[in-house]
């Protein structure tokens, strides 16, 4: 519902005829299941400002830095081990994003 509220706020702020597309970034480590979120948003978007809009989900993978060898690597869960030395990362650098990136309007 918050995504719909953001779209409603932005479309009222700058009057538009229609929203054609909304792009939402969903990180692998955000705790949001992207496909389930998209399905739910499609249902909730009916009869809202997003009705008929294309919902574009941008998946971003997690990134970690290994505590042992300092290698940066892609991770798809918080329990991912370094591919070089098999240690766990001390710092998660990305993949927790969950945000509206853009609206394409008419």
N, C-alpha and C positions, 0 to 999 in steps of 0.2 A: 504494500500500500504506500510505503514511503517513496518508492520510485514513481508511482502515479502522482503523488503530491508534488514531487519535484517537477515533473513534466507539466502539471497544471499551473504551478507557480510561474515557471519560465514562459509558458505560452500566454499567460495573462500579463506578465511583465512586458513582453514584446508581442503585441497582438499578432497572431498568425492565423491563417486559414485552417491549417491542419498540420499535425506532426506526421511526417512520413516515416521516420526511422528514429529509434533510440538505440544508442550503443552503451553497453554496460560492461565494465571490466570486472571479471570474477577470477580471483587468484585461486590456485590449487590449494593453498593453505588457509583460505578465508573461512572455511567451515561451511561454505555454501555449495550445495550440489547444483552445478550449473544447469543441467538438463531439467531437474525438478523445479528450480527457480524459474526457468523460462516457461515451462508448462503452466505454473501457477500464475505468472505475470500475464500470459496470454488469456487465461480465464478471467482474471481481475480487470484486464484492460477493456473488456467489452463494456460498451456504454460509457466509456471514460474518454478523456482527451487522447488516449493512446489507442483507441479503437481503430483498427485497420493499419496501424503502424507496424513496420517491420521491426522486430526485436532482434538486435544484433548482440550476441554475447561474445565478448573477447576474453578468451581464456589465457591466463598468464601462469607460467610455472613458477614454483618456488625457487629461490636461490639461497644457498648457504655458503658459509666460509668455514672450512675445516679448522678446528682448534689445534690440531697437531701439525699439519703440513701447510696450512694457510691457502689451500687451493679453493677457488670458487667453483661451485658446481650446481647443477640443476637438481632440484628435489621435488618430489610429488607428495611427500608426507613429512611430518616433523621428525619421524624416526629414521629418515634416510641417512645412510652412512656415506662417508667420503668414498668415491670410486677408486681413489689411489691408495689410501692407507687404511680404509674401513673404519676410521674414527667418526664420531658424531660431530656435527657442526656446532660451534659455540655461538655463532651469530646467524640468524635468519635475516637475509637482506631483502627478500621480496617474495611475493606470492600470497600475501595476506590482503591484497586489494579487493575492495568491493565498492564500486562507485559508478555513478552515471558519468560517462565520458562526453557524450555529445547528443544533441537532438538535431535532426535534419527536418526543417520545416518548409512549408509551402507558403 
